[in-house]
Structure formats: structure tokens, C-alpha cells
């Protein structure tokens, strides 16, 4: 909860700065009201927003007994309540976890991951995601996705507004703010997410007792994403086990994940020690 509070404070500050540079004190006041509303809304509904963003649909045990069996097994080993299970209708293999806490958690998998991975690899992926639930990463990650996406959207709208009104006199002040706001949001996600991926890899491998299953899954997902990246909101890339979006030089500077090569190397070392 402490990390979530820091995130709320930092992103609220970005909202206030955008409001001030766009419309002075009045803009900052409006931005503060908007930020408080966004913070409250994000705390209670960020998981639903993220799931809706990818049109994820909850699936029952009758619809897909295989995935439910694995989730139930891994959750039991992690000693947490079984999360709800959602399916995303895309052939790109990936997965993420979201929710407020372990009692209100969901795991989302894509149709592609069910086809690409074998049961051992799928168990490794779900071990990673359920570790995020157990380690209380999911609230912070969900809020970062919601508020980071909102900041990027507001900055884009302000940019279009500035261009439409041809406000050349203010462009020198506005332009840096409009560029830096989404970058700042990305940096917050980076600070929260990168180290936690290593922890979730390690803890997930311990839970499933199979580091090599997760290592193999990461390699397969990485290769598939390179060939067929997902379309979506890049502000949510940190949620997924592997960044599902197309990589370029700029994006790699602000990568929300450690390199898959480094993650696999650590998992192989862990397998040797086990």
C-alpha cells in the first residue's frame, strides 16, 4: 500500500504540473480535483479498467478446466485464495495479474498462450503471476496502468488543443511538459516494475518448483511477440509477463521489463541451485 500511495502522490504531482502550465492556478485546481477523483476511481476499479481495456472475459471452470486446474494448484501452493480467471481474445501469447489484493485478484491469459505453451510452461507463467498477487504488486501495477494511460491521453489532448488554437506563444512552455508528462509516468512504471519482475520470476519458480518451465515459457513468448506484437495501450505494458508491444529504440530506453535473456539466465542458475 505504501508504494501505491507514493505512486498516487507522484502522478498527482504530474497532473498538477500539467494543469498549471496549461491554465495557471485555475488549471491546477481543476487538475487536483481530477487527480483525486482518478486516484479514488483507480483504487477501486483499476483492475476492471485494465481487464476492459483488453476485452478480457471471465471464464468458468466448465469452459476451460485446464487453466482453472493450474491456477487452483499454483494458488494453493502459494497459500492464497484462487484468483478469478479471464481470457483475452488474441493469438499473442501473454498473461498478467490484476486486482486490489489477494482476496480481489484476477489472472488474465491470452488464447495464444494456451496454444503456444505446454502445461509445465503455463504453470511457470501462472506461478509468476500469482507471485505478483502474493507479493502485493498487483494494486500498484493496475493503478500505474490506469493513471499512466490517463496522463498520456491528457498530454495528447493538450497537444492537439495547442495545435488547433495555434498557441505559438505558449508552445515553448507547453511542449516540454507535454513530452515529459508521459515519460515521467513511464519512469514511475519502470521504477515499480523492473525489479519486481525478477522477484516474481524467482518466487514463482520456487512455488512451482520448476524454474526451467518458466524460462522456456519466457523464451517462447518473447519470440512470438517479436513476430506478432500486440496492439494496445503501452502504458499497461508493465502488467504483462513479457512486454507485448513492438519494441523500438525509444521504447527500449524506458523498458518496463528486464531483458528476457537475463531473466532466463537467472532462472537457469536457480534451477542448478535447486
DOBAKE-279003 format. One record per residue (C-alpha): residue number from 0; x negated, y, z negated. Coordinates in pm, 1 decimal, padded with zeros to 6 digits. Last residue first. Example, Ala and Ser with C-alpha at 12.3 -4.5 7.8 and 13.67 -1.06 7.14 Angstrom:
2
<rec pos="1" px="-01367.0" py="-00106.0" pz="-00714.0"/>
<rec pos="0" px="-01230.0" py="-00450.0" pz="-00780.0"/>
END
This chain:
274
<rec pos="273" px="-01758.0" py="-02636.5" pz="00660.1"/>
<rec pos="272" px="-02086.1" py="-02449.3" pz="00706.2"/>
<rec pos="271" px="-02102.0" py="-02554.4" pz="01070.7"/>
<rec pos="270" px="-01742.6" py="-02445.5" pz="01131.8"/>
<rec pos="269" px="-01818.4" py="-02106.2" pz="00975.1"/>
<rec pos="268" px="-02106.0" py="-02057.7" pz="01218.4"/>
<rec pos="267" px="-01870.6" py="-02144.0" pz="01505.6"/>
<rec pos="266" px="-01615.9" py="-01894.0" pz="01371.8"/>
<rec pos="265" px="-01878.5" py="-01620.8" pz="01354.7"/>
<rec pos="264" px="-01986.2" py="-01684.8" pz="01714.4"/>
<rec pos="263" px="-01622.8" py="-01680.1" pz="01829.9"/>
<rec pos="262" px="-01566.0" py="-01340.6" pz="01667.9"/>
<rec pos="261" px="-01883.9" py="-01200.7" pz="01820.7"/>
<rec pos="260" px="-01787.7" py="-01317.6" pz="02170.7"/>
<rec pos="259" px="-01431.9" py="-01189.8" pz="02125.5"/>
<rec pos="258" px="-01573.3" py="-00842.4" pz="02075.8"/>
<rec pos="257" px="-01444.6" py="-00669.9" pz="01765.7"/>
<rec pos="256" px="-01092.6" py="-00536.1" pz="01809.4"/>
<rec pos="255" px="-00937.1" py="-00188.4" pz="01806.0"/>
<rec pos="254" px="-01157.2" py="-00072.2" pz="02091.9"/>
<rec pos="253" px="-01206.6" py="00304.0" pz="02095.9"/>
<rec pos="252" px="-01512.0" py="00318.1" pz="02319.0"/>
<rec pos="251" px="-01373.5" py="00019.2" pz="02513.7"/>
<rec pos="250" px="-01073.1" py="00226.4" pz="02617.2"/>
<rec pos="249" px="-01295.5" py="00485.7" pz="02782.4"/>
<rec pos="248" px="-01498.3" py="00231.8" pz="02982.8"/>
<rec pos="247" px="-01196.1" py="00029.6" pz="03095.1"/>
<rec pos="246" px="-00995.8" py="-00257.2" pz="02947.1"/>
<rec pos="245" px="-00652.7" py="-00361.7" pz="03067.2"/>
<rec pos="244" px="-00421.3" py="-00432.9" pz="02777.3"/>
<rec pos="243" px="-00376.1" py="-00746.6" pz="02568.1"/>
<rec pos="242" px="-00628.6" py="-00661.7" pz="02293.6"/>
<rec pos="241" px="-00673.5" py="-01003.5" pz="02129.4"/>
<rec pos="240" px="-00488.9" py="-01111.4" pz="01811.0"/>
<rec pos="239" px="-00232.2" py="-00842.9" pz="01881.0"/>
<rec pos="238" px="-00141.2" py="-00562.4" pz="01641.4"/>
<rec pos="237" px="-00440.7" py="-00345.8" pz="01731.9"/>
<rec pos="236" px="-00299.5" py="-00295.6" pz="02083.4"/>
<rec pos="235" px="00006.1" py="-00112.6" pz="01948.6"/>
<rec pos="234" px="-00104.9" py="00236.5" pz="02050.6"/>
<rec pos="233" px="-00168.7" py="00090.7" pz="02399.8"/>
<rec pos="232" px="00206.9" py="00086.2" pz="02461.2"/>
<rec pos="231" px="00291.4" py="-00181.1" pz="02716.7"/>
<rec pos="230" px="00189.9" py="-00376.8" pz="03025.7"/>
<rec pos="229" px="-00007.3" py="-00693.7" pz="02959.3"/>
<rec pos="228" px="-00332.4" py="-00779.8" pz="03132.1"/>
<rec pos="227" px="-00348.2" py="-01062.3" pz="03391.3"/>
<rec pos="226" px="-00697.3" py="-01180.3" pz="03483.1"/>
<rec pos="225" px="-00881.6" py="-01020.7" pz="03191.5"/>
<rec pos="224" px="-00594.2" py="-01113.2" pz="02958.8"/>
<rec pos="223" px="-00625.1" py="-01480.0" pz="03057.1"/>
<rec pos="222" px="-00996.2" py="-01492.6" pz="02981.3"/>
<rec pos="221" px="-00949.9" py="-01330.0" pz="02639.8"/>
<rec pos="220" px="-00662.3" py="-01562.7" pz="02552.7"/>
<rec pos="219" px="-00867.0" py="-01872.6" pz="02642.2"/>
<rec pos="218" px="-01172.0" py="-01754.6" pz="02445.7"/>
<rec pos="217" px="-00962.8" py="-01661.2" pz="02142.0"/>
<rec pos="216" px="-00788.3" py="-02000.6" pz="02147.2"/>
<rec pos="215" px="-01120.7" py="-02188.7" pz="02156.2"/>
<rec pos="214" px="-01245.4" py="-01996.3" pz="01853.2"/>
<rec pos="213" px="-00914.2" py="-02052.9" pz="01671.9"/>
<rec pos="212" px="-00939.3" py="-02429.7" pz="01720.5"/>
<rec pos="211" px="-01309.4" py="-02418.1" pz="01632.5"/>
<rec pos="210" px="-01238.8" py="-02265.8" pz="01291.3"/>
<rec pos="209" px="-01018.6" py="-02563.3" pz="01190.3"/>
<rec pos="208" px="-00944.9" py="-02596.3" pz="00818.5"/>
<rec pos="207" px="-00606.0" py="-02433.3" pz="00889.4"/>
<rec pos="206" px="-00624.1" py="-02207.9" pz="00582.3"/>
<rec pos="205" px="-01001.9" py="-02163.8" pz="00604.7"/>
<rec pos="204" px="-00980.5" py="-02073.0" pz="00973.6"/>
<rec pos="203" px="-00706.9" py="-01820.9" pz="00898.3"/>
<rec pos="202" px="-00919.8" py="-01668.3" pz="00622.5"/>
<rec pos="201" px="-01221.3" py="-01625.8" pz="00850.2"/>
<rec pos="200" px="-01030.8" py="-01495.6" pz="01153.4"/>
<rec pos="199" px="-00816.2" py="-01270.5" pz="00929.9"/>
<rec pos="198" px="-01131.0" py="-01125.5" pz="00769.9"/>
<rec pos="197" px="-01296.1" py="-01066.2" pz="01108.8"/>
<rec pos="196" px="-00978.5" py="-00898.4" pz="01234.5"/>
<rec pos="195" px="-00959.1" py="-00682.6" pz="00920.7"/>
<rec pos="194" px="-01290.7" py="-00520.8" pz="01005.5"/>
<rec pos="193" px="-01157.0" py="-00389.0" pz="01336.1"/>
<rec pos="192" px="-00808.0" py="-00287.0" pz="01227.3"/>
<rec pos="191" px="-00799.5" py="-00007.2" pz="00979.2"/>
<rec pos="190" px="-01087.3" py="00203.9" pz="01109.6"/>
<rec pos="189" px="-00983.1" py="00142.6" pz="01470.4"/>
<rec pos="188" px="-00619.5" py="00229.1" pz="01402.3"/>
<rec pos="187" px="-00733.0" py="00556.5" pz="01246.2"/>
<rec pos="186" px="-00959.3" py="00618.0" pz="01545.4"/>
<rec pos="185" px="-00664.8" py="00562.7" pz="01780.4"/>
<rec pos="184" px="-00459.4" py="00825.4" pz="01598.6"/>
<rec pos="183" px="-00752.2" py="01066.2" pz="01624.0"/>
<rec pos="182" px="-00776.1" py="00998.8" pz="01998.8"/>
<rec pos="181" px="-00401.5" py="01062.0" pz="02032.2"/>
<rec pos="180" px="-00444.9" py="01403.2" pz="01865.0"/>
<rec pos="179" px="-00779.9" py="01493.5" pz="02022.2"/>
<rec pos="178" px="-00658.8" py="01546.3" pz="02377.8"/>
<rec pos="177" px="-00352.8" py="01753.0" pz="02293.2"/>
<rec pos="176" px="-00551.6" py="01950.0" pz="02038.8"/>
<rec pos="175" px="-00835.1" py="02021.5" pz="02282.4"/>
<rec pos="174" px="-00581.1" py="02143.8" pz="02541.5"/>
<rec pos="173" px="-00375.8" py="02360.0" pz="02308.1"/>
<rec pos="172" px="-00636.0" py="02618.2" pz="02214.6"/>
<rec pos="171" px="-00778.7" py="02689.7" pz="02560.1"/>
<rec pos="170" px="-00433.0" py="02636.3" pz="02709.6"/>
<rec pos="169" px="-00279.2" py="02920.8" pz="02512.0"/>
<rec pos="168" px="-00336.3" py="03199.5" pz="02762.9"/>
<rec pos="167" px="-00266.2" py="02968.8" pz="03056.4"/>
<rec pos="166" px="00087.0" py="02893.3" pz="02945.2"/>
<rec pos="165" px="00213.8" py="02776.1" pz="03283.7"/>
<rec pos="164" px="00555.6" py="02700.0" pz="03139.7"/>
<rec pos="163" px="00572.8" py="02361.5" pz="03310.7"/>
<rec pos="162" px="00207.2" py="02285.0" pz="03238.8"/>
<rec pos="161" px="00245.0" py="02364.5" pz="02869.4"/>
<rec pos="160" px="00560.9" py="02159.5" pz="02845.0"/>
<rec pos="159" px="00395.1" py="01863.6" pz="03018.9"/>
<rec pos="158" px="00109.1" py="01880.0" pz="02769.6"/>
<rec pos="157" px="00347.6" py="01914.5" pz="02475.9"/>
<rec pos="156" px="00533.2" py="01604.5" pz="02597.7"/>
<rec pos="155" px="00207.0" py="01408.5" pz="02622.3"/>
<rec pos="154" px="00097.7" py="01517.7" pz="02274.3"/>
<rec pos="153" px="00436.6" py="01416.2" pz="02136.7"/>
<rec pos="152" px="00411.1" py="01072.1" pz="02300.9"/>
<rec pos="151" px="00054.7" py="01010.4" pz="02175.1"/>
<rec pos="150" px="00163.7" py="01112.7" pz="01826.6"/>
<rec pos="149" px="00468.2" py="00884.6" pz="01839.2"/>
<rec pos="148" px="00259.7" py="00587.4" pz="01955.3"/>
<rec pos="147" px="00017.7" py="00638.5" pz="01668.3"/>
<rec pos="146" px="00310.8" py="00670.6" pz="01428.8"/>
<rec pos="145" px="00470.5" py="00339.3" pz="01530.7"/>
<rec pos="144" px="00152.8" py="00135.0" pz="01589.7"/>
<rec pos="143" px="-00011.1" py="00269.8" pz="01275.2"/>
<rec pos="142" px="00302.7" py="00189.6" pz="01074.1"/>
<rec pos="141" px="00300.8" py="-00170.5" pz="01200.1"/>
<rec pos="140" px="-00069.9" py="-00214.1" pz="01126.8"/>
<rec pos="139" px="-00039.2" py="-00070.6" pz="00776.6"/>
<rec pos="138" px="00258.9" py="-00290.2" pz="00692.1"/>
<rec pos="137" px="00097.0" py="-00601.1" pz="00844.8"/>
<rec pos="136" px="-00236.6" py="-00592.3" pz="00665.9"/>
<rec pos="135" px="-00106.8" py="-00729.6" pz="00336.6"/>
<rec pos="134" px="-00375.3" py="-01002.0" pz="00313.2"/>
<rec pos="133" px="-00109.1" py="-01277.4" pz="00317.3"/>
<rec pos="132" px="00057.8" py="-01133.0" pz="00627.5"/>
<rec pos="131" px="-00273.4" py="-01080.9" pz="00809.4"/>
<rec pos="130" px="-00364.8" py="-01436.7" pz="00708.7"/>
<rec pos="129" px="-00037.7" py="-01547.3" pz="00869.4"/>
<rec pos="128" px="-00162.5" py="-01400.3" pz="01196.6"/>
<rec pos="127" px="-00498.9" py="-01578.7" pz="01183.7"/>
<rec pos="126" px="-00341.6" py="-01910.7" pz="01084.3"/>
<rec pos="125" px="-00093.7" py="-01861.5" pz="01367.4"/>
<rec pos="124" px="-00381.2" py="-01833.8" pz="01614.0"/>
<rec pos="123" px="-00553.5" py="-02142.5" pz="01472.7"/>
<rec pos="122" px="-00229.5" py="-02342.0" pz="01483.0"/>
<rec pos="121" px="-00193.4" py="-02246.9" pz="01848.8"/>
<rec pos="120" px="-00545.4" py="-02372.9" pz="01914.4"/>
<rec pos="119" px="-00474.4" py="-02708.7" pz="01749.5"/>
<rec pos="118" px="-00139.2" py="-02739.9" pz="01926.6"/>
<rec pos="117" px="-00280.3" py="-02674.4" pz="02275.1"/>
<rec pos="116" px="-00290.0" py="-02323.7" pz="02414.0"/>
<rec pos="115" px="-00187.7" py="-02184.2" pz="02752.7"/>
<rec pos="114" px="00182.6" py="-02273.6" pz="02775.2"/>
<rec pos="113" px="00286.5" py="-02159.9" pz="02427.4"/>
<rec pos="112" px="00058.1" py="-01858.7" pz="02462.6"/>
<rec pos="111" px="00236.9" py="-01754.2" pz="02779.8"/>
<rec pos="110" px="00580.1" py="-01751.7" pz="02621.1"/>
<rec pos="109" px="00446.8" py="-01488.2" pz="02385.2"/>
<rec pos="108" px="00426.3" py="-01521.3" pz="02009.3"/>
<rec pos="107" px="00574.8" py="-01298.9" pz="01738.9"/>
<rec pos="106" px="00534.9" py="-01362.7" pz="01366.2"/>
<rec pos="105" px="00767.7" py="-01187.3" pz="01126.1"/>
<rec pos="104" px="00736.0" py="-01072.8" pz="00766.2"/>
<rec pos="103" px="00979.4" py="-00947.4" pz="00502.6"/>
<rec pos="102" px="00878.7" py="-01152.0" pz="00197.0"/>
<rec pos="101" px="00508.4" py="-01133.2" pz="00286.8"/>
<rec pos="100" px="00528.6" py="-00753.5" pz="00310.7"/>
<rec pos="99" px="00665.5" py="-00470.8" pz="00524.5"/>
<rec pos="98" px="00668.7" py="-00658.2" pz="00857.3"/>
<rec pos="97" px="00453.3" py="-00752.5" pz="01157.5"/>
<rec pos="96" px="00246.3" py="-01040.7" pz="01291.8"/>
<rec pos="95" px="00097.8" py="-01065.6" pz="01640.6"/>
<rec pos="94" px="00056.0" py="-01308.0" pz="01930.6"/>
<rec pos="93" px="-00095.1" py="-01339.4" pz="02276.1"/>
<rec pos="92" px="-00085.1" py="-01534.3" pz="02604.0"/>
<rec pos="91" px="00029.6" py="-01319.3" pz="02899.5"/>
<rec pos="90" px="00326.0" py="-01502.5" pz="03057.8"/>
<rec pos="89" px="00570.8" py="-01257.2" pz="02906.6"/>
<rec pos="88" px="00908.0" py="-01294.1" pz="02735.7"/>
<rec pos="87" px="00810.7" py="-01228.5" pz="02374.9"/>
<rec pos="86" px="00929.0" py="-01489.5" pz="02121.8"/>
<rec pos="85" px="01000.6" py="-01424.4" pz="01755.0"/>
<rec pos="84" px="00958.0" py="-01636.9" pz="01441.6"/>
<rec pos="83" px="01063.1" py="-01523.3" pz="01093.3"/>
<rec pos="82" px="00789.8" py="-01565.1" pz="00834.2"/>
<rec pos="81" px="00772.7" py="-01874.6" pz="00606.5"/>
<rec pos="80" px="00722.3" py="-01762.2" pz="00248.6"/>
<rec pos="79" px="00355.9" py="-01750.7" pz="00138.3"/>
<rec pos="78" px="00124.2" py="-02017.1" pz="-00005.8"/>
<rec pos="77" px="-00128.6" py="-02002.0" pz="00280.3"/>
<rec pos="76" px="-00099.0" py="-02380.7" pz="00329.5"/>
<rec pos="75" px="00281.0" py="-02345.8" pz="00324.3"/>
<rec pos="74" px="00266.6" py="-02061.6" pz="00576.3"/>
<rec pos="73" px="00047.6" py="-02277.8" pz="00802.0"/>
<rec pos="72" px="00289.6" py="-02571.6" pz="00795.6"/>
<rec pos="71" px="00601.7" py="-02357.9" pz="00841.6"/>
<rec pos="70" px="00446.0" py="-02168.6" pz="01131.7"/>
<rec pos="69" px="00339.1" py="-02496.8" pz="01295.3"/>
<rec pos="68" px="00682.1" py="-02659.4" pz="01256.8"/>
<rec pos="67" px="00857.4" py="-02344.1" pz="01377.1"/>
<rec pos="66" px="00642.3" py="-02337.6" pz="01690.8"/>
<rec pos="65" px="00725.3" py="-02698.3" pz="01777.1"/>
<rec pos="64" px="01096.3" py="-02684.2" pz="01683.7"/>
<rec pos="63" px="01170.4" py="-02424.8" pz="01954.6"/>
<rec pos="62" px="01540.5" py="-02357.0" pz="02011.4"/>
<rec pos="61" px="01659.6" py="-02571.3" pz="01719.5"/>
<rec pos="60" px="01418.9" py="-02400.0" pz="01480.5"/>
<rec pos="59" px="01565.9" py="-02066.4" pz="01581.9"/>
<rec pos="58" px="01410.8" py="-01794.9" pz="01796.3"/>
<rec pos="57" px="01412.6" py="-01424.3" pz="01721.7"/>
<rec pos="56" px="01383.2" py="-01214.1" pz="02035.5"/>
<rec pos="55" px="01091.6" py="-00985.7" pz="02118.3"/>
<rec pos="54" px="01177.8" py="-00703.7" pz="02354.3"/>
<rec pos="53" px="00817.3" py="-00579.1" pz="02336.4"/>
<rec pos="52" px="00903.2" py="-00238.3" pz="02190.3"/>
<rec pos="51" px="01193.2" py="-00399.3" pz="02005.0"/>
<rec pos="50" px="00946.6" py="-00604.6" pz="01797.9"/>
<rec pos="49" px="00739.7" py="-00293.5" pz="01725.0"/>
<rec pos="48" px="01045.5" py="-00089.0" pz="01628.4"/>
<rec pos="47" px="01181.1" py="-00368.7" pz="01407.6"/>
<rec pos="46" px="00846.7" py="-00392.2" pz="01226.7"/>
<rec pos="45" px="00828.0" py="-00012.7" pz="01185.6"/>
<rec pos="44" px="01177.5" py="-00001.6" pz="01028.4"/>
<rec pos="43" px="01145.1" py="00063.2" pz="00655.7"/>
<rec pos="42" px="00804.1" py="00226.3" pz="00631.8"/>
<rec pos="41" px="00827.7" py="00381.5" pz="00977.2"/>
<rec pos="40" px="01157.1" py="00555.1" pz="00900.3"/>
<rec pos="39" px="01016.6" py="00703.2" pz="00581.7"/>
<rec pos="38" px="00699.1" py="00820.3" pz="00754.8"/>
<rec pos="37" px="00885.4" py="00947.2" pz="01062.1"/>
<rec pos="36" px="01120.3" py="01154.2" pz="00849.4"/>
<rec pos="35" px="00829.4" py="01299.6" pz="00656.6"/>
<rec pos="34" px="00645.7" py="01370.7" pz="00983.3"/>
<rec pos="33" px="00948.8" py="01543.1" pz="01139.1"/>
<rec pos="32" px="00990.5" py="01768.1" pz="00835.3"/>
<rec pos="31" px="00617.5" py="01847.9" pz="00844.8"/>
<rec pos="30" px="00626.9" py="01910.0" pz="01222.4"/>
<rec pos="29" px="00912.6" py="02157.2" pz="01177.7"/>
<rec pos="28" px="00713.5" py="02342.8" pz="00914.9"/>
<rec pos="27" px="00401.3" py="02335.5" pz="01134.0"/>
<rec pos="26" px="00596.2" py="02471.8" pz="01430.2"/>
<rec pos="25" px="00733.2" py="02755.8" pz="01220.8"/>
<rec pos="24" px="00382.3" py="02831.8" pz="01094.7"/>
<rec pos="23" px="00236.9" py="02853.5" pz="01446.1"/>
<rec pos="22" px="00421.4" py="02712.5" pz="01747.5"/>
<rec pos="21" px="00197.1" py="02471.9" pz="01942.5"/>
<rec pos="20" px="-00122.4" py="02502.9" pz="01737.2"/>
<rec pos="19" px="00067.3" py="02477.1" pz="01409.1"/>
<rec pos="18" px="00287.2" py="02184.9" pz="01515.6"/>
<rec pos="17" px="-00008.7" py="01985.0" pz="01648.0"/>
<rec pos="16" px="-00200.5" py="02047.4" pz="01325.3"/>
<rec pos="15" px="00099.4" py="01944.9" pz="01113.6"/>
<rec pos="14" px="00146.4" py="01619.7" pz="01309.7"/>
<rec pos="13" px="-00224.7" py="01540.2" pz="01272.1"/>
<rec pos="12" px="-00200.2" py="01599.3" pz="00896.6"/>
<rec pos="11" px="00098.1" py="01363.9" pz="00881.6"/>
<rec pos="10" px="-00123.4" py="01105.3" pz="01055.9"/>
<rec pos="9" px="-00380.7" py="01133.4" pz="00781.7"/>
<rec pos="8" px="-00134.2" py="01129.6" pz="00492.2"/>
<rec pos="7" px="00067.3" py="00833.5" pz="00622.1"/>
<rec pos="6" px="-00253.5" py="00641.7" pz="00692.5"/>
<rec pos="5" px="-00382.0" py="00707.7" pz="00342.2"/>
<rec pos="4" px="-00049.3" py="00585.1" pz="00201.6"/>
<rec pos="3" px="-00066.3" py="00269.1" pz="00417.0"/>
<rec pos="2" px="-00418.7" py="00201.6" pz="00290.9"/>
<rec pos="1" px="-00295.1" py="00232.9" pz="-00069.0"/>
<rec pos="0" px="00000.0" py="00000.0" pz="00000.0"/>
END
